């Protein structure tokens, strides 16, 4: 009696399992990038709510929770630097994620080709006589 064939997903997971470290790193880069995507609008909202009020702009000073009172220009430059760091980190995460997923995909592709090649070499010669 024939064995029940595995589903395509289980067969694919077998190939992914051989490269799980790279796959996990790609997922981690994805999650960090998504976290930055969530944080960035909150930072921009903080800047708009805290610094761009008419009374803050006219006074020229801002009071921050951890830093204290500083000039508006210095506060905006500091937050601009923080936003730029977040954008660079997000771009780096996207790059790493894409490179890792492409690497995993190509390695899986190579593993599948190698499995097919090995399977064809194990077949008897009579198979090739009767099959086109």
N, CA, C and O of each residue as an XYZ file, in Angstrom:
528
protein
N       0.832     -1.171      0.000
C       0.000      0.000      0.000
C       0.888      1.249      0.000
O       1.922      1.287      0.667
N       0.473      2.258     -0.750
C       1.269      3.486     -0.861
C       1.156      4.330      0.397
O       0.106      4.408      1.034
N       2.273      4.958      0.730
C       2.260      5.871      1.865
C       1.548      7.155      1.471
O       1.544      7.555      0.306
N       0.954      7.782      2.455
C       0.287      9.044      2.200
C       1.345     10.122      1.966
O       2.278     10.263      2.757
N       1.198     10.877      0.887
C       2.183     11.912      0.573
C       2.039     13.095      1.515
O       0.943     13.436      1.960
N       3.181     13.712      1.806
C       3.184     14.885      2.665
C       2.569     16.069      1.925
O       2.614     16.147      0.697
N       2.005     16.972      2.688
C       1.475     18.185      2.069
C       2.642     19.046      1.581
O       3.775     18.903      2.040
N       2.346     19.915      0.667
C       3.392     20.779      0.115
C       3.982     21.694      1.191
O       5.180     21.976      1.188
N       3.131     22.154      2.108
C       3.621     23.028      3.163
C       4.614     22.308      4.063
O       5.643     22.877      4.429
N       4.318     21.062      4.423
C       5.245     20.308      5.266
C       6.566     20.051      4.541
O       7.633     20.112      5.153
N       6.498     19.769      3.259
C       7.727     19.562      2.497
C       8.535     20.854      2.420
O       9.762     20.832      2.522
N       7.847     21.973      2.241
C       8.521     23.259      2.193
C       9.141     23.584      3.549
O      10.263     24.086      3.616
N       8.416     23.298      4.626
C       8.943     23.564      5.968
C      10.193     22.725      6.247
O      11.082     23.158      6.981
N      10.259     21.544      5.671
C      11.472     20.722      5.815
C      12.676     21.453      5.217
O      13.753     21.469      5.812
N      12.493     22.045      4.062
C      13.595     22.773      3.427
C      13.923     24.059      4.179
O      15.092     24.427      4.288
N      12.904     24.747      4.699
C      13.137     25.973      5.465
C      13.855     25.644      6.770
O      14.709     26.408      7.220
N      13.511     24.513      7.376
C      14.119     24.123      8.650
C      15.629     24.001      8.573
O      16.322     24.216      9.567
N      16.140     23.661      7.413
C      17.588     23.552      7.252
C      18.270     24.925      7.332
O      19.472     25.012      7.582
N      17.504     25.978      7.120
C      18.054     27.343      7.129
C      17.314     28.214      8.147
O      17.104     29.405      7.918
N      16.925     27.617      9.262
C      16.072     28.338     10.205
C      16.759     29.526     10.871
O      16.092     30.498     11.226
N      18.067     29.470     11.046
C      18.757     30.615     11.666
C      18.604     31.872     10.825
O      18.256     32.933     11.342
N      18.866     31.750      9.524
C      18.719     32.910      8.645
C      17.265     33.360      8.575
O      16.984     34.558      8.542
N      16.347     32.406      8.553
C      14.925     32.724      8.491
C      14.490     33.453      9.761
O      13.725     34.414      9.685
N      14.964     33.014     10.916
C      14.625     33.669     12.179
C      15.214     35.075     12.227
O      14.568     36.001     12.716
N      16.437     35.242     11.722
C      17.033     36.587     11.667
C      16.223     37.504     10.750
O      16.048     38.683     11.054
N      15.732     36.972      9.635
C      14.904     37.768      8.728
C      13.602     38.176      9.411
O      13.154     39.313      9.263
N      12.996     37.258     10.154
C      11.766     37.580     10.878
C      12.050     38.626     11.961
O      11.243     39.530     12.180
N      13.184     38.503     12.630
C      13.567     39.478     13.656
C      13.762     40.862     13.039
O      13.312     41.862     13.599
N      14.428     40.921     11.892
C      14.605     42.206     11.196
C      13.252     42.777     10.777
O      13.043     43.989     10.833
N      12.341     41.911     10.360
C      10.992     42.348     10.001
C      10.283     42.956     11.209
O       9.665     44.015     11.101
N      10.371     42.287     12.356
C       9.696     42.778     13.556
C      10.288     44.100     14.043
O       9.553     44.994     14.462
N      11.617     44.223     13.990
C      12.252     45.484     14.401
C      11.833     46.607     13.459
O      11.524     47.710     13.910
N      11.820     46.339     12.167
C      11.377     47.347     11.197
C       9.932     47.754     11.421
O       9.588     48.931     11.311
N       9.084     46.781     11.736
C       7.680     47.098     12.021
C       7.558     47.904     13.309
O       6.716     48.797     13.403
N       8.393     47.598     14.302
C       8.385     48.375     15.537
C       8.767     49.822     15.294
O       8.181     50.735     15.876
N       9.747     50.028     14.436
C      10.145     51.394     14.089
C       9.019     52.094     13.342
O       8.786     53.285     13.547
N       8.317     51.364     12.475
C       7.173     51.947     11.771
C       6.079     52.391     12.740
O       5.358     53.351     12.467
N       5.956     51.703     13.859
C       4.963     52.083     14.867
C       5.457     53.269     15.696
O       4.671     54.151     16.045
N       6.739     53.294     16.010
C       7.297     54.344     16.871
C       7.398     55.691     16.143
O       7.169     56.739     16.747
N       7.736     55.667     14.869
C       7.993     56.908     14.133
C       6.814     57.889     14.144
O       7.040     59.069     14.411
N       5.586     57.480     13.873
C       4.476     58.447     13.952
C       4.265     58.998     15.366
O       3.848     60.144     15.535
N       4.553     58.184     16.367
C       4.414     58.668     17.750
C       5.452     59.755     18.045
O       5.153     60.736     18.727
N       6.664     59.577     17.532
C       7.699     60.597     17.719
C       7.295     61.886     17.013
O       7.437     62.976     17.567
N       6.793     61.758     15.792
C       6.358     62.950     15.068
C       5.183     63.619     15.776
O       5.119     64.847     15.837
N       4.266     62.839     16.303
C       3.154     63.404     17.072
C       3.647     64.120     18.314
O       3.120     65.172     18.676
N       4.654     63.560     18.971
C       5.242     64.200     20.150
C       5.853     65.546     19.776
O       5.689     66.529     20.498
N       6.554     65.588     18.650
C       7.174     66.836     18.205
C       6.099     67.878     17.919
O       6.217     69.028     18.342
N       5.079     67.488     17.219
C       4.020     68.446     16.869
C       3.285     68.924     18.119
O       3.051     70.122     18.281
N       2.921     67.997     18.999
C       2.163     68.365     20.195
C       2.985     69.189     21.187
O       2.456     70.110     21.808
N       4.253     68.871     21.339
C       5.064     69.494     22.383
C       5.758     70.773     21.911
O       5.845     71.743     22.664
N       6.253     70.780     20.666
C       7.133     71.871     20.245
C       6.492     72.893     19.320
O       6.930     74.042     19.290
N       5.503     72.524     18.591
C       4.971     73.437     17.582
C       3.706     74.164     18.038
O       2.931     74.637     17.206
N       3.495     74.256     19.329
C       2.390     75.051     19.868
C       2.802     76.524     19.801
O       3.986     76.835     19.923
N       1.841     77.432     19.607
C       2.198     78.861     19.506
C       2.917     79.399     20.752
O       3.840     80.204     20.627
N       2.507     78.967     21.944
C       3.161     79.485     23.146
C       4.589     78.983     23.274
O       5.445     79.687     23.810
N       4.861     77.774     22.790
C       6.222     77.234     22.836
C       7.118     77.953     21.834
O       8.259     78.296     22.141
N       6.590     78.176     20.643
C       7.382     78.843     19.609
C       7.690     80.283     20.028
O       8.806     80.756     19.815
N       6.728     80.979     20.614
C       6.964     82.373     21.007
C       7.918     82.468     22.203
O       8.691     83.420     22.302
N       7.867     81.488     23.109
C       8.754     81.522     24.278
C      10.182     81.128     23.911
O      11.136     81.629     24.505
N      10.330     80.243     22.946
C      11.658     79.816     22.525
C      12.296     78.786     23.439
O      13.435     78.385     23.203
N      11.600     78.349     24.468
C      12.124     77.333     25.394
C      11.124     76.186     25.497
O       9.913     76.376     25.389
N      11.661     75.011     25.706
C      10.840     73.811     25.836
C      11.280     73.070     27.078
O      12.469     73.007     27.389
N      10.312     72.508     27.790
C      10.630     71.715     28.974
C      10.374     70.249     28.632
O       9.241     69.855     28.353
N      11.447     69.443     28.656
C      11.345     68.014     28.356
C      11.443     67.216     29.652
O      12.123     67.635     30.589
N      10.764     66.060     29.710
C      10.719     65.288     30.957
C      12.095     64.874     31.477
O      12.338     64.999     32.678
N      12.985     64.398     30.652
C      14.268     63.863     31.128
C      15.395     64.876     31.065
O      16.389     64.759     31.783
N      15.236     65.871     30.203
C      16.329     66.812     29.960
C      16.157     68.104     30.748
O      17.136     68.660     31.246
N      14.934     68.582     30.865
C      14.679     69.861     31.523
C      14.381     70.928     30.486
O      13.923     70.614     29.388
N      14.635     72.177     30.819
C      14.353     73.291     29.911
C      15.539     73.487     28.962
O      16.682     73.646     29.392
N      15.238     73.472     27.668
C      16.258     73.737     26.644
C      15.636     74.629     25.579
O      14.419     74.812     25.536
N      16.480     75.178     24.726
C      15.975     76.044     23.662
C      15.205     75.213     22.647
O      15.448     74.018     22.476
N      14.283     75.870     21.988
C      13.452     75.207     20.982
C      14.306     74.677     19.833
O      14.065     73.576     19.337
N      15.282     75.439     19.418
C      16.147     75.016     18.310
C      16.908     73.742     18.671
O      16.968     72.804     17.876
N      17.482     73.710     19.859
C      18.236     72.520     20.271
C      17.327     71.305     20.398
O      17.715     70.200     20.020
N      16.120     71.498     20.925
C      15.172     70.394     21.068
C      14.763     69.848     19.705
O      14.700     68.635     19.508
N      14.485     70.753     18.763
C      14.096     70.306     17.420
C      15.248     69.604     16.709
O      15.026     68.613     16.014
N      16.465     70.097     16.870
C      17.615     69.434     16.241
C      17.850     68.054     16.839
O      18.182     67.112     16.118
N      17.681     67.928     18.152
C      17.847     66.633     18.807
C      16.799     65.638     18.319
O      17.111     64.483     18.028
N      15.561     66.097     18.235
C      14.502     65.197     17.767
C      14.634     64.882     16.281
O      14.299     63.781     15.845
N      15.120     65.842     15.508
C      15.379     65.566     14.098
C      16.448     64.488     13.960
O      16.325     63.595     13.122
N      17.483     64.566     14.766
C      18.529     63.532     14.753
C      17.949     62.179     15.153
O      18.297     61.157     14.562
N      17.070     62.164     16.149
C      16.447     60.907     16.567
C      15.580     60.324     15.458
O      15.573     59.112     15.246
N      14.854     61.176     14.753
C      14.016     60.709     13.639
C      14.896     60.162     12.519
O      14.575     59.131     11.928
N      15.999     60.841     12.223
C      16.916     60.353     11.184
C      17.529     59.008     11.577
O      17.683     58.128     10.730
N      17.874     58.845     12.844
C      18.416     57.560     13.306
C      17.365     56.463     13.136
O      17.688     55.356     12.704
N      16.119     56.765     13.471
C      15.048     55.776     13.291
C      14.861     55.411     11.820
O      14.665     54.243     11.485
N      14.920     56.412     10.947
C      14.761     56.132      9.509
C      15.918     55.305      8.959
O      15.709     54.407      8.144
N      17.128     55.603      9.398
C      18.286     54.816      8.955
C      18.193     53.390      9.492
O      18.489     52.435      8.773
N      17.784     53.243     10.749
C      17.628     51.904     11.324
C      16.547     51.128     10.591
O      16.693     49.928     10.358
N      15.466     51.801     10.225
C      14.389     51.142      9.472
C      14.889     50.690      8.097
O      14.602     49.572      7.669
N      15.627     51.547      7.414
C      16.169     51.186      6.100
C      17.137     50.011      6.228
O      17.141     49.118      5.381
N      17.953     50.006      7.278
C      18.884     48.902      7.508
C      18.119     47.595      7.755
O      18.496     46.546      7.232
N      17.062     47.661      8.540
C      16.259     46.457      8.806
C      15.611     45.931      7.527
O      15.566     44.721      7.302
N      15.115     46.830      6.699
C      14.512     46.411      5.432
C      15.568     45.754      4.546
O      15.303     44.718      3.936
N      16.745     46.337      4.470
C      17.823     45.780      3.655
C      18.222     44.387      4.156
O      18.327     43.445      3.372
N      18.441     44.268      5.464
C      18.840     42.982      6.047
C      17.753     41.935      5.813
O      18.047     40.807      5.418
N      16.501     42.312      6.057
C      15.394     41.378      5.847
C      15.357     40.887      4.399
O      15.245     39.687      4.149
N      15.449     41.803      3.463
C      15.397     41.415      2.050
C      16.571     40.517      1.675
O      16.390     39.511      0.989
N      17.769     40.874      2.120
C      18.941     40.062      1.783
C      18.835     38.658      2.388
O      19.159     37.671      1.729
N      18.385     38.572      3.633
C      18.266     37.263      4.278
C      17.196     36.411      3.615
O      17.397     35.213      3.411
N      16.059     37.014      3.275
C      14.997     36.235      2.629
C      15.407     35.773      1.229
O      15.065     34.665      0.815
N      16.130     36.613      0.508
C      16.627     36.189     -0.809
C      17.637     35.054     -0.644
O      17.616     34.086     -1.403
N      18.516     35.173      0.344
C      19.514     34.130      0.595
C      18.840     32.810      0.961
O      19.200     31.757      0.435
N      17.860     32.871      1.866
C      17.143     31.658      2.261
C      16.415     31.070      1.056
O      16.444     29.858      0.844
N      15.769     31.912      0.275
C      15.050     31.431     -0.907
C      15.966     30.745     -1.903
O      15.629     29.691     -2.444
N      17.119     31.339     -2.144
C      18.054     30.730     -3.095
C      18.636     29.425     -2.547
O      18.841     28.476     -3.304
N      18.898     29.367     -1.261
C      19.412     28.124     -0.681
C      18.362     27.015     -0.721
O      18.684     25.857     -0.985
N      17.109     27.375     -0.459
C      16.030     26.378     -0.561
C      15.913     25.898     -1.995
O      15.752     24.704     -2.246
N      15.993     26.822     -2.930
C      15.944     26.462     -4.346
C      17.065     25.481     -4.693
O      16.838     24.493     -5.391
N      18.262     25.758     -4.208
C      19.389     24.867     -4.450
C      19.166     23.491     -3.811
O      19.478     22.466     -4.417
N      18.625     23.472     -2.587
C      18.355     22.200     -1.905
C      17.330     21.364     -2.670
O      17.477     20.148     -2.785
N      16.301     22.016     -3.189
C      15.277     21.293     -3.960
C      15.881     20.732     -5.241
O      15.607     19.590     -5.611
N      16.694     21.525     -5.912
C      17.346     21.037     -7.132
C      18.280     19.868     -6.829
O      18.352     18.905     -7.593
N      18.997     19.961     -5.700
C      19.902     18.878     -5.321
C      19.123     17.613     -4.984
O      19.542     16.512     -5.340
N      17.986     17.765     -4.298
C      17.142     16.604     -3.986
C      16.619     15.947     -5.254
O      16.614     14.721     -5.360
N      16.184     16.744     -6.208
C      15.702     16.206     -7.477
C      16.829     15.487     -8.221
O      16.632     14.394     -8.754
N      17.992     16.101     -8.253
C      19.142     15.484     -8.917
C      19.496     14.138     -8.265
O      19.735     13.149     -8.958
N      19.525     14.115     -6.937
C      19.823     12.865     -6.230
C      18.763     11.806     -6.495
O      19.077     10.628     -6.660
N      17.509     12.232     -6.533
C      16.420     11.279     -6.802
C      16.550     10.690     -8.209
O      16.374      9.487     -8.402
N      16.855     11.531     -9.173
C      17.006     11.035    -10.548
C      18.171     10.058    -10.662
O      18.106      9.122    -11.460
N      19.213     10.249     -9.898
C      20.359      9.339     -9.948
C      20.080      8.010     -9.248
O      20.755      7.017     -9.519
N      19.114      7.982     -8.368
C      18.771      6.729     -7.691
C      17.806      5.870     -8.506
O      17.634      4.686     -8.217
N      17.179      6.458     -9.520
C      16.225      5.689    -10.335
C      16.977      4.680    -11.201
O      18.100      4.936    -11.636
N      16.348      3.538    -11.443
C      17.012      2.545    -12.313
C      17.030      3.013    -13.763
O      16.219      3.841    -14.177
N      17.964      2.468    -14.517
C      18.097      2.842    -15.929
C      16.834      2.475    -16.696
O      16.465      3.181    -17.635
N      16.168      1.399    -16.325
C      14.956      0.989    -17.031
C      13.869      2.057    -16.949
O      13.037      2.153    -17.851
N      13.862      2.838    -15.916
C      12.888      3.942    -15.814
C      13.061      4.902    -16.969
O      12.074      5.362    -17.543
N      14.297      5.212    -17.319
C      14.549      6.174    -18.381
C      14.313      5.562    -19.758
O      14.090      6.289    -20.726
N      14.360      4.242    -19.855
C      14.046      3.589    -21.125
C      12.563      3.682    -21.444
O      12.179      3.764    -22.611
N      11.729      3.669    -20.408
C      10.279      3.665    -20.621
C       9.636      5.039    -20.456
O       8.461      5.213    -20.781
N      10.379      5.998    -19.963
C       9.812      7.328    -19.707
C      10.540      8.341    -20.587
O      11.761      8.291    -20.735
N       9.784      9.245    -21.159
C      10.380     10.256    -22.023
C      11.045     11.302    -21.216
O      11.608     12.245    -21.771
